[in-house]
Amino acid sequence: MKKDVFFEIIFMTYSYIHTKINEEAFPNSMTLLDKDKMTGRGRGKYWYKGEVRRKAELFLRELMKKHFPNNKIEYIV
């Protein structure tokens, strides 16, 4: 089965609403919105800045290649 597995990597987008939902549901959890690493996307949404995302994508590709050398990453968004 391992040889048939493929991967999709999805970088999160985040918003003020997500922050409030998480604070209510998980009051002791860490805050995921990091404005130093994220940039505005419009309508109060944030996503990872270009350089942060590129470094993360490279890291994940290397990690996946190490642990799943024969499997494909279908897409990264």
N, CA, C and O atoms as a CHARMM CRD file, in Angstrom:
* protein
*
  308
    1    1 MET  N      0.81400  -1.18600   0.00000 PROA 1      0.00000
    2    1 MET  CA     0.00000   0.00000   0.00000 PROA 1      0.00000
    3    1 MET  C      0.87100   1.27000   0.00000 PROA 1      0.00000
    4    1 MET  O      0.50400   2.26600  -0.62200 PROA 1      0.00000
    5    2 LYS  N      2.01000   1.24000   0.68500 PROA 2      0.00000
    6    2 LYS  CA     2.86200   2.42300   0.78100 PROA 2      0.00000
    7    2 LYS  C      3.26300   2.94500  -0.59300 PROA 2      0.00000
    8    2 LYS  O      3.39800   4.15500  -0.77300 PROA 2      0.00000
    9    3 LYS  N      3.45200   2.06800  -1.55000 PROA 3      0.00000
   10    3 LYS  CA     3.88200   2.52000  -2.87600 PROA 3      0.00000
   11    3 LYS  C      2.77900   3.25700  -3.64000 PROA 3      0.00000
   12    3 LYS  O      3.06600   3.97200  -4.60000 PROA 3      0.00000
   13    4 ASP  N      1.52700   3.09000  -3.22500 PROA 4      0.00000
   14    4 ASP  CA     0.41000   3.73200  -3.91100 PROA 4      0.00000
   15    4 ASP  C     -0.00900   5.06800  -3.29800 PROA 4      0.00000
   16    4 ASP  O     -0.87600   5.75600  -3.83500 PROA 4      0.00000
   17    5 VAL  N      0.59500   5.42500  -2.19600 PROA 5      0.00000
   18    5 VAL  CA     0.21500   6.65100  -1.49500 PROA 5      0.00000
   19    5 VAL  C      0.75800   7.87800  -2.22100 PROA 5      0.00000
   20    5 VAL  O      1.87800   7.86000  -2.73100 PROA 5      0.00000
   21    6 PHE  N     -0.03500   8.93800  -2.26300 PROA 6      0.00000
   22    6 PHE  CA     0.43600  10.21900  -2.75900 PROA 6      0.00000
   23    6 PHE  C      0.05900  11.27700  -1.72900 PROA 6      0.00000
   24    6 PHE  O     -0.75900  11.03000  -0.84300 PROA 6      0.00000
   25    7 PHE  N      0.66000  12.45400  -1.85200 PROA 7      0.00000
   26    7 PHE  CA     0.46900  13.48400  -0.84100 PROA 7      0.00000
   27    7 PHE  C     -0.00800  14.79500  -1.44200 PROA 7      0.00000
   28    7 PHE  O      0.29800  15.12900  -2.58600 PROA 7      0.00000
   29    8 GLU  N     -0.76200  15.52200  -0.64000 PROA 8      0.00000
   30    8 GLU  CA    -1.17400  16.88700  -0.93000 PROA 8      0.00000
   31    8 GLU  C     -0.72100  17.70800   0.27000 PROA 8      0.00000
   32    8 GLU  O     -0.99200  17.33200   1.41100 PROA 8      0.00000
   33    9 ILE  N     -0.04500  18.80400   0.03500 PROA 9      0.00000
   34    9 ILE  CA     0.40700  19.67100   1.11700 PROA 9      0.00000
   35    9 ILE  C     -0.32700  20.99500   0.97300 PROA 9      0.00000
   36    9 ILE  O     -0.26000  21.65200  -0.06500 PROA 9      0.00000
   37   10 ILE  N     -1.02700  21.37200   2.03700 PROA 10     0.00000
   38   10 ILE  CA    -1.84000  22.58000   2.00700 PROA 10     0.00000
   39   10 ILE  C     -1.39000  23.50900   3.12700 PROA 10     0.00000
   40   10 ILE  O     -1.49500  23.17300   4.30600 PROA 10     0.00000
   41   11 PHE  N     -0.88800  24.68000   2.74700 PROA 11     0.00000
   42   11 PHE  CA    -0.51300  25.68900   3.72700 PROA 11     0.00000
   43   11 PHE  C     -1.76800  26.42700   4.16300 PROA 11     0.00000
   44   11 PHE  O     -2.59200  26.81700   3.33600 PROA 11     0.00000
   45   12 MET  N     -1.90200  26.61000   5.45700 PROA 12     0.00000
   46   12 MET  CA    -3.13000  27.21300   5.96800 PROA 12     0.00000
   47   12 MET  C     -3.20800  28.69300   5.65200 PROA 12     0.00000
   48   12 MET  O     -2.19800  29.37900   5.50300 PROA 12     0.00000
   49   13 THR  N     -4.43900  29.15800   5.55500 PROA 13     0.00000
   50   13 THR  CA    -4.72300  30.58600   5.60200 PROA 13     0.00000
   51   13 THR  C     -5.39000  30.80000   6.95200 PROA 13     0.00000
   52   13 THR  O     -5.97200  29.87600   7.52000 PROA 13     0.00000
   53   14 TYR  N     -5.30300  31.99000   7.45000 PROA 14     0.00000
   54   14 TYR  CA    -5.78900  32.23400   8.79100 PROA 14     0.00000
   55   14 TYR  C     -6.49700  33.56500   8.84100 PROA 14     0.00000
   56   14 TYR  O     -6.18100  34.46200   8.05900 PROA 14     0.00000
   57   15 SER  N     -7.45000  33.71400   9.74600 PROA 15     0.00000
   58   15 SER  CA    -8.18400  34.96000   9.86400 PROA 15     0.00000
   59   15 SER  C     -8.51600  35.25300  11.31900 PROA 15     0.00000
   60   15 SER  O     -8.30900  34.42100  12.20300 PROA 15     0.00000
   61   16 TYR  N     -9.02800  36.43500  11.54400 PROA 16     0.00000
   62   16 TYR  CA    -9.46900  36.85700  12.86500 PROA 16     0.00000
   63   16 TYR  C    -10.53100  35.88100  13.39400 PROA 16     0.00000
   64   16 TYR  O    -10.51300  35.52300  14.57200 PROA 16     0.00000
   65   17 ILE  N    -11.43400  35.46100  12.54300 PROA 17     0.00000
   66   17 ILE  CA   -12.49700  34.52500  12.94300 PROA 17     0.00000
   67   17 ILE  C    -11.89900  33.20500  13.42500 PROA 17     0.00000
   68   17 ILE  O    -12.33300  32.66400  14.44200 PROA 17     0.00000
   69   18 HSD  N    -10.90600  32.68300  12.70200 PROA 18     0.00000
   70   18 HSD  CA   -10.24700  31.44900  13.14200 PROA 18     0.00000
   71   18 HSD  C     -9.64900  31.62100  14.53300 PROA 18     0.00000
   72   18 HSD  O     -9.73400  30.72400  15.37200 PROA 18     0.00000
   73   19 THR  N     -9.04100  32.78400  14.76900 PROA 19     0.00000
   74   19 THR  CA    -8.43500  33.05900  16.06800 PROA 19     0.00000
   75   19 THR  C     -9.48400  32.98400  17.16800 PROA 19     0.00000
   76   19 THR  O     -9.25800  32.33700  18.19100 PROA 19     0.00000
   77   20 LYS  N    -10.60800  33.62400  16.97800 PROA 20     0.00000
   78   20 LYS  CA   -11.66800  33.63900  17.98700 PROA 20     0.00000
   79   20 LYS  C    -12.25800  32.24200  18.21300 PROA 20     0.00000
   80   20 LYS  O    -12.51300  31.85300  19.35300 PROA 20     0.00000
   81   21 ILE  N    -12.47100  31.50000  17.14300 PROA 21     0.00000
   82   21 ILE  CA   -12.99200  30.13600  17.27400 PROA 21     0.00000
   83   21 ILE  C    -12.02300  29.27300  18.06700 PROA 21     0.00000
   84   21 ILE  O    -12.43100  28.55500  18.97900 PROA 21     0.00000
   85   22 ASN  N    -10.73800  29.34100  17.72200 PROA 22     0.00000
   86   22 ASN  CA    -9.73000  28.54100  18.42600 PROA 22     0.00000
   87   22 ASN  C     -9.58500  28.96000  19.88400 PROA 22     0.00000
   88   22 ASN  O     -9.42600  28.10700  20.75700 PROA 22     0.00000
   89   23 GLU  N     -9.63800  30.25900  20.15700 PROA 23     0.00000
   90   23 GLU  CA    -9.53500  30.72800  21.53800 PROA 23     0.00000
   91   23 GLU  C    -10.68000  30.18800  22.38800 PROA 23     0.00000
   92   23 GLU  O    -10.47900  29.81800  23.54500 PROA 23     0.00000
   93   24 GLU  N    -11.87300  30.14200  21.81700 PROA 24     0.00000
   94   24 GLU  CA   -13.03400  29.63900  22.55000 PROA 24     0.00000
   95   24 GLU  C    -12.98000  28.11700  22.71000 PROA 24     0.00000
   96   24 GLU  O    -13.24600  27.59300  23.79100 PROA 24     0.00000
   97   25 ALA  N    -12.64000  27.42100  21.64100 PROA 25     0.00000
   98   25 ALA  CA   -12.63100  25.95500  21.67800 PROA 25     0.00000
   99   25 ALA  C    -11.41500  25.39200  22.41600 PROA 25     0.00000
  100   25 ALA  O    -11.50700  24.36600  23.09000 PROA 25     0.00000
  101   26 PHE  N    -10.28700  26.06700  22.28200 PROA 26     0.00000
  102   26 PHE  CA    -9.02500  25.58400  22.87100 PROA 26     0.00000
  103   26 PHE  C     -8.33300  26.73700  23.60600 PROA 26     0.00000
  104   26 PHE  O     -7.34000  27.27400  23.11600 PROA 26     0.00000
  105   27 PRO  N     -8.85200  27.11900  24.77900 PROA 27     0.00000
  106   27 PRO  CA    -8.33500  28.31500  25.45600 PROA 27     0.00000
  107   27 PRO  C     -6.86600  28.23900  25.86700 PROA 27     0.00000
  108   27 PRO  O     -6.23600  29.28200  26.04400 PROA 27     0.00000
  109   28 ASN  N     -6.31200  27.06800  26.02300 PROA 28     0.00000
  110   28 ASN  CA    -4.92200  26.93400  26.44500 PROA 28     0.00000
  111   28 ASN  C     -3.96100  26.64300  25.29500 PROA 28     0.00000
  112   28 ASN  O     -2.78700  26.35300  25.52400 PROA 28     0.00000
  113   29 SER  N     -4.45300  26.72000  24.07100 PROA 29     0.00000
  114   29 SER  CA    -3.59300  26.40300  22.92000 PROA 29     0.00000
  115   29 SER  C     -2.78800  27.62200  22.48600 PROA 29     0.00000
  116   29 SER  O     -3.07100  28.75400  22.87900 PROA 29     0.00000
  117   30 MET  N     -1.78400  27.35700  21.67200 PROA 30     0.00000
  118   30 MET  CA    -0.95700  28.44600  21.15800 PROA 30     0.00000
  119   30 MET  C     -1.70200  29.21700  20.07100 PROA 30     0.00000
  120   30 MET  O     -2.61100  28.68000  19.43800 PROA 30     0.00000
  121   31 THR  N     -1.32500  30.45400  19.86000 PROA 31     0.00000
  122   31 THR  CA    -1.90900  31.27200  18.80300 PROA 31     0.00000
  123   31 THR  C     -1.20700  30.93500  17.49300 PROA 31     0.00000
  124   31 THR  O      0.02000  30.98900  17.41200 PROA 31     0.00000
  125   32 LEU  N     -1.97300  30.59200  16.48000 PROA 32     0.00000
  126   32 LEU  CA    -1.39200  30.20200  15.20000 PROA 32     0.00000
  127   32 LEU  C     -1.11700  31.38100  14.27400 PROA 32     0.00000
  128   32 LEU  O     -0.24300  31.30300  13.41000 PROA 32     0.00000
  129   33 LEU  N     -1.84700  32.45500  14.44800 PROA 33     0.00000
  130   33 LEU  CA    -1.64700  33.62600  13.59600 PROA 33     0.00000
  131   33 LEU  C     -0.36300  34.33400  14.01100 PROA 33     0.00000
  132   33 LEU  O     -0.25800  34.83800  15.12900 PROA 33     0.00000
  133   34 ASP  N      0.59300  34.37000  13.12400 PROA 34     0.00000
  134   34 ASP  CA     1.88500  35.01100  13.37700 PROA 34     0.00000
  135   34 ASP  C      2.10900  36.04500  12.27800 PROA 34     0.00000
  136   34 ASP  O      2.52400  35.70400  11.17100 PROA 34     0.00000
  137   35 LYS  N      1.83600  37.28900  12.58700 PROA 35     0.00000
  138   35 LYS  CA     1.91100  38.34700  11.57000 PROA 35     0.00000
  139   35 LYS  C      3.32900  38.61500  11.10100 PROA 35     0.00000
  140   35 LYS  O      3.51700  39.27300  10.07800 PROA 35     0.00000
  141   36 ASP  N      4.34900  38.11700  11.82800 PROA 36     0.00000
  142   36 ASP  CA     5.72600  38.23800  11.34700 PROA 36     0.00000
  143   36 ASP  C      5.98700  37.27200  10.19200 PROA 36     0.00000
  144   36 ASP  O      6.80600  37.55100   9.31600 PROA 36     0.00000
  145   37 LYS  N      5.29300  36.14500  10.19700 PROA 37     0.00000
  146   37 LYS  CA     5.47500  35.13300   9.15100 PROA 37     0.00000
  147   37 LYS  C      4.36400  35.14500   8.11200 PROA 37     0.00000
  148   37 LYS  O      4.46900  34.49400   7.07300 PROA 37     0.00000
  149   38 MET  N      3.30000  35.88800   8.39700 PROA 38     0.00000
  150   38 MET  CA     2.14100  35.89700   7.51100 PROA 38     0.00000
  151   38 MET  C      1.89900  37.30600   6.99600 PROA 38     0.00000
  152   38 MET  O      2.35700  38.28700   7.58300 PROA 38     0.00000
  153   39 THR  N      1.18100  37.38600   5.90400 PROA 39     0.00000
  154   39 THR  CA     0.86100  38.66900   5.30200 PROA 39     0.00000
  155   39 THR  C     -0.62000  38.70100   4.95600 PROA 39     0.00000
  156   39 THR  O     -1.23800  37.65800   4.74400 PROA 39     0.00000
  157   40 GLY  N     -1.18300  39.89700   4.90100 PROA 40     0.00000
  158   40 GLY  CA    -2.59600  40.03700   4.58700 PROA 40     0.00000
  159   40 GLY  C     -2.92100  39.56100   3.18600 PROA 40     0.00000
  160   40 GLY  O     -2.16900  39.78500   2.23700 PROA 40     0.00000
  161   41 ARG  N     -4.04800  38.90800   3.08600 PROA 41     0.00000
  162   41 ARG  CA    -4.50200  38.38400   1.80300 PROA 41     0.00000
  163   41 ARG  C     -5.79900  39.06000   1.37400 PROA 41     0.00000
  164   41 ARG  O     -6.30900  38.79700   0.28500 PROA 41     0.00000
  165   42 GLY  N     -6.32500  39.91700   2.21500 PROA 42     0.00000
  166   42 GLY  CA    -7.59400  40.58900   1.92700 PROA 42     0.00000
  167   42 GLY  C     -8.69800  40.04500   2.81600 PROA 42     0.00000
  168   42 GLY  O     -8.69100  38.87400   3.19500 PROA 42     0.00000
  169   43 ARG  N     -9.64500  40.91000   3.14200 PROA 43     0.00000
  170   43 ARG  CA   -10.79500  40.54400   3.97300 PROA 43     0.00000
  171   43 ARG  C    -10.38800  39.88700   5.29200 PROA 43     0.00000
  172   43 ARG  O    -11.05200  38.96100   5.76000 PROA 43     0.00000
  173   44 GLY  N     -9.30600  40.36400   5.88300 PROA 44     0.00000
  174   44 GLY  CA    -8.89300  39.86700   7.18900 PROA 44     0.00000
  175   44 GLY  C     -8.24400  38.50400   7.19000 PROA 44     0.00000
  176   44 GLY  O     -8.06100  37.90400   8.24900 PROA 44     0.00000
  177   45 LYS  N     -7.89100  38.00500   6.01800 PROA 45     0.00000
  178   45 LYS  CA    -7.24200  36.70000   5.91800 PROA 45     0.00000
  179   45 LYS  C     -5.73500  36.88000   5.77000 PROA 45     0.00000
  180   45 LYS  O     -5.25900  37.85900   5.19600 PROA 45     0.00000
  181   46 TYR  N     -5.00900  35.91900   6.29700 PROA 46     0.00000
  182   46 TYR  CA    -3.55900  35.94600   6.23900 PROA 46     0.00000
  183   46 TYR  C     -3.04300  34.63000   5.67900 PROA 46     0.00000
  184   46 TYR  O     -3.65000  33.57700   5.87800 PROA 46     0.00000
  185   47 TRP  N     -1.91500  34.69900   4.97700 PROA 47     0.00000
  186   47 TRP  CA    -1.22200  33.49000   4.55200 PROA 47     0.00000
  187   47 TRP  C      0.27300  33.71800   4.70400 PROA 47     0.00000
  188   47 TRP  O      0.71500  34.83800   4.95800 PROA 47     0.00000
  189   48 TYR  N      1.04400  32.65900   4.54900 PROA 48     0.00000
  190   48 TYR  CA     2.47800  32.76500   4.78800 PROA 48     0.00000
  191   48 TYR  C      3.15700  33.64700   3.75100 PROA 48     0.00000
  192   48 TYR  O      2.85100  33.58000   2.56100 PROA 48     0.00000
  193   49 LYS  N      4.08600  34.47700   4.22200 PROA 49     0.00000
  194   49 LYS  CA     4.87100  35.31700   3.33000 PROA 49     0.00000
  195   49 LYS  C      5.69000  34.43600   2.40100 PROA 49     0.00000
  196   49 LYS  O      6.00100  33.29400   2.73900 PROA 49     0.00000
  197   50 GLY  N      6.03800  34.96000   1.23800 PROA 50     0.00000
  198   50 GLY  CA     6.71500  34.19900   0.19300 PROA 50     0.00000
  199   50 GLY  C      7.94300  33.43700   0.64600 PROA 50     0.00000
  200   50 GLY  O      8.05500  32.23800   0.39100 PROA 50     0.00000
  201   51 GLU  N      8.86800  34.11100   1.31600 PROA 51     0.00000
  202   51 GLU  CA    10.10700  33.45700   1.72900 PROA 51     0.00000
  203   51 GLU  C      9.86200  32.37500   2.77400 PROA 51     0.00000
  204   51 GLU  O     10.49400  31.31900   2.73400 PROA 51     0.00000
  205   52 VAL  N      8.95300  32.62800   3.70400 PROA 52     0.00000
  206   52 VAL  CA     8.61100  31.62700   4.72400 PROA 52     0.00000
  207   52 VAL  C      8.01000  30.39500   4.05100 PROA 52     0.00000
  208   52 VAL  O      8.36000  29.26100   4.37400 PROA 52     0.00000
  209   53 ARG  N      7.09600  30.64100   3.10500 PROA 53     0.00000
  210   53 ARG  CA     6.45100  29.53000   2.40400 PROA 53     0.00000
  211   53 ARG  C      7.45400  28.73400   1.58000 PROA 53     0.00000
  212   53 ARG  O      7.40400  27.50400   1.57000 PROA 53     0.00000
  213   54 ARG  N      8.36700  29.41900   0.88800 PROA 54     0.00000
  214   54 ARG  CA     9.37300  28.72200   0.07300 PROA 54     0.00000
  215   54 ARG  C     10.26500  27.83300   0.94300 PROA 54     0.00000
  216   54 ARG  O     10.55300  26.69200   0.58200 PROA 54     0.00000
  217   55 LYS  N     10.69400  28.35800   2.07700 PROA 55     0.00000
  218   55 LYS  CA    11.52700  27.55800   2.98500 PROA 55     0.00000
  219   55 LYS  C     10.75100  26.35600   3.52500 PROA 55     0.00000
  220   55 LYS  O     11.29100  25.25300   3.61400 PROA 55     0.00000
  221   56 ALA  N      9.50300  26.56900   3.87800 PROA 56     0.00000
  222   56 ALA  CA     8.67600  25.47200   4.39000 PROA 56     0.00000
  223   56 ALA  C      8.44500  24.41600   3.31000 PROA 56     0.00000
  224   56 ALA  O      8.49400  23.21800   3.59100 PROA 56     0.00000
  225   57 GLU  N      8.19400  24.85500   2.08200 PROA 57     0.00000
  226   57 GLU  CA     7.98100  23.91300   0.98100 PROA 57     0.00000
  227   57 GLU  C      9.23600  23.08100   0.72300 PROA 57     0.00000
  228   57 GLU  O      9.14800  21.86800   0.53400 PROA 57     0.00000
  229   58 LEU  N     10.38500  23.71800   0.71300 PROA 58     0.00000
  230   58 LEU  CA    11.64500  23.00500   0.52300 PROA 58     0.00000
  231   58 LEU  C     11.86000  21.98000   1.64000 PROA 58     0.00000
  232   58 LEU  O     12.22000  20.83300   1.37500 PROA 58     0.00000
  233   59 PHE  N     11.63900  22.39600   2.87400 PROA 59     0.00000
  234   59 PHE  CA    11.77400  21.49900   4.02500 PROA 59     0.00000
  235   59 PHE  C     10.84500  20.29100   3.88100 PROA 59     0.00000
  236   59 PHE  O     11.27000  19.15200   4.07600 PROA 59     0.00000
  237   60 LEU  N      9.58500  20.54000   3.54200 PROA 60     0.00000
  238   60 LEU  CA     8.62000  19.43800   3.42100 PROA 60     0.00000
  239   60 LEU  C      8.95500  18.50600   2.25900 PROA 60     0.00000
  240   60 LEU  O      8.80600  17.29000   2.37700 PROA 60     0.00000
  241   61 ARG  N      9.40400  19.06600   1.14300 PROA 61     0.00000
  242   61 ARG  CA     9.80400  18.22100   0.01400 PROA 61     0.00000
  243   61 ARG  C     10.96500  17.30400   0.39400 PROA 61     0.00000
  244   61 ARG  O     10.96300  16.11900   0.06000 PROA 61     0.00000
  245   62 GLU  N     11.96000  17.86100   1.09600 PROA 62     0.00000
  246   62 GLU  CA    13.11100  17.05300   1.52000 PROA 62     0.00000
  247   62 GLU  C     12.69000  15.97800   2.51900 PROA 62     0.00000
  248   62 GLU  O     13.14500  14.83700   2.43900 PROA 62     0.00000
  249   63 LEU  N     11.83600  16.33900   3.44300 PROA 63     0.00000
  250   63 LEU  CA    11.35100  15.38900   4.43600 PROA 63     0.00000
  251   63 LEU  C     10.56200  14.25400   3.78400 PROA 63     0.00000
  252   63 LEU  O     10.73800  13.08300   4.12100 PROA 63     0.00000
  253   64 MET  N      9.70000  14.61900   2.85600 PROA 64     0.00000
  254   64 MET  CA     8.89300  13.60700   2.16400 PROA 64     0.00000
  255   64 MET  C      9.78400  12.69300   1.31700 PROA 64     0.00000
  256   64 MET  O      9.56500  11.48300   1.27000 PROA 64     0.00000
  257   65 LYS  N     10.77400  13.26400   0.65600 PROA 65     0.00000
  258   65 LYS  CA    11.67900  12.46300  -0.16900 PROA 65     0.00000
  259   65 LYS  C     12.46600  11.47000   0.68900 PROA 65     0.00000
  260   65 LYS  O     12.71200  10.33600   0.27800 PROA 65     0.00000
  261   66 LYS  N     12.85400  11.91400   1.88300 PROA 66     0.00000
  262   66 LYS  CA    13.59800  11.04800   2.79100 PROA 66     0.00000
  263   66 LYS  C     12.74900   9.87700   3.27500 PROA 66     0.00000
  264   66 LYS  O     13.21500   8.73800   3.29300 PROA 66     0.00000
  265   67 HSD  N     11.51200  10.15100   3.66500 PROA 67     0.00000
  266   67 HSD  CA    10.66200   9.11900   4.26600 PROA 67     0.00000
  267   67 HSD  C      9.79100   8.37800   3.25400 PROA 67     0.00000
  268   67 HSD  O      9.37000   7.24900   3.50800 PROA 67     0.00000
  269   68 PHE  N      9.52100   8.99500   2.12500 PROA 68     0.00000
  270   68 PHE  CA     8.68000   8.38100   1.09000 PROA 68     0.00000
  271   68 PHE  C      9.31300   8.62600  -0.27500 PROA 68     0.00000
  272   68 PHE  O      8.74300   9.34900  -1.09200 PROA 68     0.00000
  273   69 PRO  N     10.47400   8.04200  -0.53800 PROA 69     0.00000
  274   69 PRO  CA    11.23200   8.35900  -1.75800 PROA 69     0.00000
  275   69 PRO  C     10.52600   7.96500  -3.05400 PROA 69     0.00000
  276   69 PRO  O     10.83900   8.51200  -4.11100 PROA 69     0.00000
  277   70 ASN  N      9.60000   7.04600  -2.99300 PROA 70     0.00000
  278   70 ASN  CA     8.94400   6.57600  -4.21900 PROA 70     0.00000
  279   70 ASN  C      7.53200   7.10700  -4.39600 PROA 70     0.00000
  280   70 ASN  O      6.79700   6.66300  -5.27800 PROA 70     0.00000
  281   71 ASN  N      7.15600   8.06800  -3.54500 PROA 71     0.00000
  282   71 ASN  CA     5.79800   8.59000  -3.61700 PROA 71     0.00000
  283   71 ASN  C      5.79900  10.01600  -4.14400 PROA 71     0.00000
  284   71 ASN  O      6.78800  10.74000  -4.03200 PROA 71     0.00000
  285   72 LYS  N      4.68400  10.39600  -4.71200 PROA 72     0.00000
  286   72 LYS  CA     4.56100  11.68500  -5.37300 PROA 72     0.00000
  287   72 LYS  C      3.81000  12.68100  -4.48300 PROA 72     0.00000
  288   72 LYS  O      2.87900  12.31700  -3.76500 PROA 72     0.00000
  289   73 ILE  N      4.23700  13.93800  -4.55000 PROA 73     0.00000
  290   73 ILE  CA     3.45700  15.02200  -3.98200 PROA 73     0.00000
  291   73 ILE  C      2.60200  15.53100  -5.13700 PROA 73     0.00000
  292   73 ILE  O      3.11900  16.09800  -6.09900 PROA 73     0.00000
  293   74 GLU  N      1.29900  15.32600  -5.03700 PROA 74     0.00000
  294   74 GLU  CA     0.39500  15.73200  -6.11300 PROA 74     0.00000
  295   74 GLU  C      0.39600  17.24100  -6.30300 PROA 74     0.00000
  296   74 GLU  O      0.48200  17.73400  -7.42800 PROA 74     0.00000
  297   75 TYR  N      0.30100  17.96300  -5.21200 PROA 75     0.00000
  298   75 TYR  CA     0.36200  19.41700  -5.30600 PROA 75     0.00000
  299   75 TYR  C      0.66500  20.02700  -3.95600 PROA 75     0.00000
  300   75 TYR  O      0.49700  19.39600  -2.91200 PROA 75     0.00000
  301   76 ILE  N      1.11300  21.26100  -3.99900 PROA 76     0.00000
  302   76 ILE  CA     1.34600  22.05800  -2.81100 PROA 76     0.00000
  303   76 ILE  C      0.66000  23.40500  -3.03900 PROA 76     0.00000
  304   76 ILE  O      0.95900  24.10500  -4.00700 PROA 76     0.00000
  305   77 VAL  N     -0.25100  23.75900  -2.14900 PROA 77     0.00000
  306   77 VAL  CA    -0.93600  25.05300  -2.24200 PROA 77     0.00000
  307   77 VAL  C     -0.86200  25.77200  -0.91700 PROA 77     0.00000
  308   77 VAL  O     -1.37900  26.88100  -0.78600 PROA 77     0.00000
